[in-house]
Amino acid sequence: MSKIDWSKLTFSYTKTNTILKTTFRDGAWTPVESLTDDYLSISSFSGALHYAIECFEGLKAFRGKDGRIRLFRPEENALRLRRSAEYLGIEAPSVEMFVDLCKRAVMENIEFVPPFEEAGASLYIRPTLIGTNPQLGVQSSKESTFLILCSPVGAYVGGALDAVDVVIARNYDRAAPNGSGSYKVGGNYACSLRSLNIAHELGYKAVLYLDPATKTHIDEFNSSNFFAIKGNSYITPKSESILPSITNKSLEQVAAHLGMQVERRPVPVEELSTFDEVGECGTAVVITPVHKLVDKPFLESDQETVYTFGDGQCGPKSLKLYNYIKAIQRGEIEDIFNWNVFVD
């Protein structure tokens, strides 16, 4: 094992042994290179640098109770990357190639997979696809480079299951109507930075965006999907500008398995006052509970409506869902959904 204090890991960069790199050029992928240097040499005219021709994924590897290493639902990530690449008009790896290279990256960096005892830590894998041929015109790149990067990580915000305060940014959008919001492209995240930086200055951990067309319904957070618990119902927004989260999809399936009613539907802002629990969900966190949600007409204004959920701890139903997903990822219970892919 590498000499890492696993308990002090945050969601941040740690240098590992290798990254993997291959480029689609002249109708075929080049041989996969294993690089010890994670700096790239690409043309300064690359489409990724000028026109955001870039998409990426995020998934995790876990060391199970039995000592075996598991990837959580990598095929879903592969399919989502292919969908994003099709939107950008660039070539993407096949599902089989994607999964095989994720496995290879884990094996080459295996000492960075935390031990089973460190429940809050994992090896985060960041498959990335960028347009790399030199170009001046605004058009899809003819050449795309596929990378598999990884880093050991801890919790994304605060500690695991720490409840956070978040803010609705009514005067900012992360995506446009009929835009790229449902694709995992870098430009979406760039669009969220201005409002996120202001929110951080005001003391909030995340920004919740409303639908960009009418600002009457909930969309998603800057880096994760929104969900709520009302009675025995798991509720999450339905919108064409939301990224289809694999974690959210998994939580819906677990909720249904545990006897909850699952509702994927438009969620009016006014419904916030009726929810028992609210949270963010995504690969980096599984679930981050929300304690206080502040609705500001303008981020910079003093006018606000405050919604409070629970006592600052993770709600009971959210916690039950979180524990079930984590138990599958860590091999503590039977994987009845066949979500895990073994690396070894």
C-alpha positions in Angstrom: 0.0 0.0 0.0 1.1 3.6 -0.7 1.9 5.8 2.3 -1.4 7.8 2.3 -3.4 8.9 5.2 -6.7 7.7 3.7 -8.8 9.3 6.4 -7.6 12.8 5.4 -8.2 12.5 1.7 -10.5 15.1 0.1 -11.9 15.2 -3.4 -8.6 16.6 -4.8 -5.7 15.6 -7.1 -3.1 13.1 -6.0 -0.4 12.0 -8.4 -0.6 8.3 -9.2 1.7 5.9 -11.2 0.2 6.2 -14.7 -2.4 7.6 -17.0 -3.6 5.9 -20.2 -3.7 7.6 -23.6 -4.9 6.6 -27.1 -5.9 8.8 -30.1 -8.5 8.2 -32.8 -6.7 9.2 -36.0 -7.2 8.1 -39.6 -10.1 5.9 -38.7 -8.5 3.9 -35.9 -7.3 4.1 -32.3 -3.6 4.2 -31.8 -1.9 1.7 -29.4 -2.7 2.5 -25.8 0.2 4.3 -24.0 0.8 4.1 -20.3 2.4 7.4 -19.3 4.0 8.2 -16.0 3.8 11.9 -16.7 0.3 13.3 -16.5 1.1 16.4 -18.6 0.1 16.3 -22.2 1.6 17.6 -25.4 -1.1 18.8 -27.8 -1.4 21.4 -30.4 -2.2 24.9 -29.1 -4.8 25.0 -31.9 -6.6 21.9 -30.5 -10.4 22.1 -30.6 -10.6 21.2 -26.9 -8.7 24.4 -26.0 -10.7 26.8 -28.3 -14.2 25.4 -28.6 -14.6 23.2 -25.6 -14.7 20.0 -27.7 -14.4 17.9 -24.6 -16.4 15.5 -22.5 -15.6 13.3 -19.5 -16.9 10.7 -17.0 -16.4 9.9 -13.4 -16.6 6.5 -11.7 -15.0 4.8 -8.7 -13.1 1.7 -7.8 -13.6 0.1 -4.3 -11.7 -2.6 -2.5 -14.4 -4.9 -1.2 -14.7 -6.8 2.1 -13.4 -9.9 0.2 -10.3 -8.0 -0.9 -11.5 -7.8 -4.5 -11.7 -4.5 -6.4 -14.9 -3.5 -8.0 -15.9 -0.8 -10.5 -19.4 0.5 -10.0 -21.5 0.4 -13.2 -18.7 1.3 -15.7 -20.8 0.3 -18.7 -23.3 3.1 -17.9 -20.4 5.6 -17.9 -19.2 4.3 -21.2 -22.6 4.7 -22.8 -23.0 8.2 -21.4 -19.5 9.2 -22.8 -20.5 7.9 -26.2 -23.7 10.0 -26.0 -21.7 13.1 -25.1 -19.2 12.4 -27.9 -22.0 12.0 -30.4 -23.4 15.4 -29.4 -19.9 16.9 -29.9 -19.4 15.0 -33.2 -16.2 13.2 -32.2 -15.2 9.6 -32.0 -15.6 7.7 -28.7 -14.3 4.3 -27.5 -16.6 1.3 -27.5 -18.1 0.2 -24.3 -15.8 -2.8 -24.2 -12.7 -0.6 -24.8 -13.8 1.9 -22.1 -14.3 -0.8 -19.4 -11.1 -2.6 -20.3 -9.0 0.6 -20.0 -10.6 1.5 -16.7 -9.6 -2.0 -15.4 -6.1 -1.5 -16.7 -5.8 1.9 -15.1 -6.8 0.5 -11.8 -4.3 -2.4 -12.0 -1.5 0.0 -12.9 -2.4 2.2 -9.9 -3.6 -0.5 -7.5 -1.7 0.7 -4.5 -3.9 3.8 -4.7 -7.1 1.8 -4.1 -7.9 2.4 -0.4 -8.2 -0.5 1.9 -11.7 -1.8 2.7 -11.5 -0.3 6.3 -11.4 3.2 4.8 -15.1 3.5 4.0 -15.0 7.2 3.0 -12.2 6.7 0.4 -12.0 5.3 -3.1 -10.0 5.5 -6.3 -11.7 8.0 -8.5 -11.4 7.4 -12.3 -11.8 10.2 -14.8 -12.1 9.0 -18.4 -11.7 12.1 -20.6 -12.2 12.6 -24.3 -10.8 15.7 -26.1 -10.6 17.0 -29.6 -6.9 17.3 -30.3 -6.2 18.1 -34.0 -5.2 21.7 -34.8 -8.1 23.7 -36.2 -9.3 27.3 -36.6 -12.9 26.8 -37.8 -15.7 26.1 -35.4 -16.4 22.5 -36.3 -16.2 19.0 -34.7 -12.6 17.7 -34.3 -11.4 15.0 -36.7 -9.0 13.6 -34.1 -10.0 12.7 -30.5 -7.7 11.6 -27.7 -9.1 9.4 -24.9 -7.5 9.4 -21.5 -8.0 7.4 -18.3 -6.9 9.4 -15.3 -7.3 8.4 -11.6 -6.7 9.7 -8.1 -7.5 8.5 -4.6 -10.2 10.7 -3.1 -12.3 11.2 0.0 -15.6 13.2 0.3 -16.4 15.9 -2.3 -17.7 18.5 0.2 -17.2 18.4 3.9 -17.2 15.0 5.4 -19.2 12.0 4.3 -22.9 12.7 4.9 -22.3 16.1 6.4 -25.4 18.2 5.7 -24.7 21.4 3.7 -26.4 24.8 3.0 -27.0 25.6 -0.6 -28.6 28.4 -2.6 -30.9 28.8 -5.6 -29.4 31.0 -8.3 -32.4 32.5 -10.1 -30.3 35.0 -12.1 -27.8 32.4 -13.4 -28.2 29.2 -15.5 -25.9 26.2 -16.0 -27.5 25.3 -19.3 -29.8 26.7 -22.0 -33.2 25.4 -23.1 -32.4 22.8 -25.8 -28.7 23.1 -25.0 -26.0 20.8 -23.7 -27.3 20.4 -20.1 -28.0 16.7 -20.5 -24.5 15.9 -21.8 -21.4 15.6 -19.6 -19.4 18.3 -21.5 -16.9 20.6 -19.9 -18.7 23.7 -21.1 -21.6 23.1 -18.7 -19.2 23.3 -15.7 -17.6 26.4 -17.0 -21.1 28.0 -17.1 -21.6 27.2 -13.4 -18.4 28.8 -12.1 -19.5 32.4 -11.9 -22.5 31.7 -9.7 -20.7 29.0 -7.7 -17.9 31.3 -6.8 -20.3 34.0 -5.6 -22.2 31.3 -3.6 -19.0 30.2 -2.0 -18.2 33.8 -1.0 -21.6 33.9 0.6 -21.0 30.7 2.6 -22.9 28.2 0.5 -21.5 24.8 -0.6 -23.4 24.5 -3.8 -25.8 26.1 -6.3 -29.2 24.8 -7.3 -30.4 25.8 -10.7 -34.0 26.2 -12.0 -35.2 25.3 -15.4 -33.6 27.8 -17.8 -36.8 28.5 -19.8 -39.3 29.5 -17.0 -37.4 29.5 -13.7 -40.4 27.7 -12.1 -39.1 24.2 -11.7 -36.0 22.6 -10.1 -33.3 21.3 -12.4 -30.1 20.3 -10.7 -27.1 21.4 -8.7 -23.8 22.7 -10.2 -22.2 19.2 -10.0 -24.9 16.7 -9.1 -28.6 15.8 -9.4 -31.4 16.9 -7.0 -33.6 14.5 -5.1 -36.1 14.8 -2.3 -38.0 12.5 0.1 -41.6 13.1 0.9 -43.3 10.5 3.0 -42.4 7.2 1.3 -41.6 8.8 -2.1 -38.2 9.4 -3.7 -38.7 12.4 -6.0 -36.3 13.7 -8.6 -36.8 16.2 -11.4 -37.6 15.4 -15.0 -36.0 17.9 -17.4 -34.3 17.9 -20.8 -31.5 20.1 -19.4 -30.5 17.8 -16.5 -27.5 15.4 -16.8 -28.7 11.8 -16.5 -26.9 10.8 -13.3 -25.9 7.2 -12.9 -26.0 7.5 -9.1 -29.5 9.0 -9.2 -30.6 6.2 -11.5 -29.2 3.7 -9.0 -30.9 5.4 -6.1 -34.2 5.2 -7.9 -33.8 1.5 -8.4 -32.8 0.9 -4.8 -35.7 3.1 -3.5 -38.1 1.0 -5.5 -36.5 -2.2 -4.3 -36.9 -1.0 -0.7 -40.6 -0.4 -1.2 -40.6 3.4 -1.9 -42.6 5.2 -4.5 -40.3 6.6 -7.2 -41.4 9.8 -8.9 -39.3 11.3 -11.8 -41.3 14.4 -12.7 -41.2 18.2 -13.0 -40.7 19.6 -9.5 -42.1 23.1 -8.9 -40.0 25.3 -6.7 -43.0 25.8 -4.3 -42.9 22.1 -3.5 -39.7 22.6 -1.5 -41.8 23.5 1.5 -43.4 20.0 1.5 -40.2 17.8 1.5 -39.0 15.9 4.5 -35.4 15.4 3.1 -33.4 17.0 0.3 -30.1 16.0 -1.1 -27.5 16.1 -3.9 -26.5 12.9 -5.5 -23.7 12.0 -7.8 -20.6 9.8 -8.2 -18.3 11.9 -6.0 -20.7 11.8 -3.0 -23.5 9.2 -3.6 -25.5 11.5 -1.3 -24.9 14.9 0.3 -27.8 15.9 2.5 -29.0 19.5 2.3 -29.9 21.2 5.6 -30.8 24.7 4.5 -31.8 25.8 1.0 -31.9 29.5 0.4 -33.9 30.9 -2.6 -32.5 34.3 -3.6 -34.0 36.3 -6.6 -30.4 37.5 -7.1 -27.4 35.9 -5.5 -26.0 39.3 -4.5 -29.3 40.5 -2.9 -30.5 40.3 0.8 -34.0 39.2 -0.2 -34.4 35.4 0.4 -36.8 32.5 1.2 -35.3 29.8 3.4 -36.2 26.2 3.5 -34.9 23.9 6.2 -34.7 20.1 6.1 -34.1 18.1 9.2 -31.7 18.9 12.1 -28.4 19.1 10.1 -27.9 15.4 9.9 -28.7 13.0 7.0 -32.3 12.1 7.0 -33.3 8.5 7.8 -34.5 7.5 4.3 -31.6 9.2 2.6 -29.2 7.4 5.0 -30.9 4.0 4.2 -30.4 4.6 0.5 -26.9 5.7 0.9 -25.9 2.7 3.0 -27.5 0.3 0.5 -25.5 1.8 -2.4 -22.3 1.8 -0.4 -22.8 -1.8 0.7 -23.1 -2.9 -2.9 -20.0 -0.9 -3.9 -18.0 -2.4 -1.1 -19.1 -6.0 -1.5 -20.9 -6.1 1.9 -24.2 -7.3 0.5 -25.4 -9.2 -2.5 -25.2 -7.2 -5.7 -28.7 -8.2 -6.8 -28.6 -5.6 -9.7 -25.3 -6.9 -11.1 -23.8 -3.4 -11.0 -20.3 -4.2 -10.0 -17.5 -5.2 -12.5 -14.5 -6.9 -10.9 -11.1 -5.6 -11.9 -9.2 -8.8 -11.0 
